[in-house]
């Protein structure tokens, strides 16, 4: 999921360089949503990870 966020960020940067404001805005919005979703899932998995049964 972090990979997709980085891909959309790169697409937004390239689109911004070439002047496609609509595409750049949409891609950066998608990248932000995916990054926040990645962080939330990472924090949840960090706190609720299952260790070896003792």
Secondary structure as a PSIPRED ss2 file (coil, helix, strand):
# PSIPRED VFORMAT (PSIPRED V4.0)

   1 X C   1.000  0.000  0.000
   2 X H   0.000  1.000  0.000
   3 X H   0.000  1.000  0.000
   4 X H   0.000  1.000  0.000
   5 X H   0.000  1.000  0.000
   6 X H   0.000  1.000  0.000
   7 X H   0.000  1.000  0.000
   8 X H   0.000  1.000  0.000
   9 X H   0.000  1.000  0.000
  10 X H   0.000  1.000  0.000
  11 X H   0.000  1.000  0.000
  12 X H   0.000  1.000  0.000
  13 X H   0.000  1.000  0.000
  14 X H   0.000  1.000  0.000
  15 X H   0.000  1.000  0.000
  16 X H   0.000  1.000  0.000
  17 X H   0.000  1.000  0.000
  18 X H   0.000  1.000  0.000
  19 X C   1.000  0.000  0.000
  20 X C   1.000  0.000  0.000
  21 X H   0.000  1.000  0.000
  22 X H   0.000  1.000  0.000
  23 X H   0.000  1.000  0.000
  24 X H   0.000  1.000  0.000
  25 X H   0.000  1.000  0.000
  26 X H   0.000  1.000  0.000
  27 X H   0.000  1.000  0.000
  28 X H   0.000  1.000  0.000
  29 X H   0.000  1.000  0.000
  30 X H   0.000  1.000  0.000
  31 X H   0.000  1.000  0.000
  32 X H   0.000  1.000  0.000
  33 X H   0.000  1.000  0.000
  34 X H   0.000  1.000  0.000
  35 X H   0.000  1.000  0.000
  36 X H   0.000  1.000  0.000
  37 X H   0.000  1.000  0.000
  38 X H   0.000  1.000  0.000
  39 X H   0.000  1.000  0.000
  40 X H   0.000  1.000  0.000
  41 X H   0.000  1.000  0.000
  42 X H   0.000  1.000  0.000
  43 X H   0.000  1.000  0.000
  44 X H   0.000  1.000  0.000
  45 X H   0.000  1.000  0.000
  46 X H   0.000  1.000  0.000
  47 X H   0.000  1.000  0.000
  48 X C   1.000  0.000  0.000
  49 X C   1.000  0.000  0.000
  50 X C   1.000  0.000  0.000
  51 X C   1.000  0.000  0.000
  52 X C   1.000  0.000  0.000
  53 X C   1.000  0.000  0.000
  54 X C   1.000  0.000  0.000
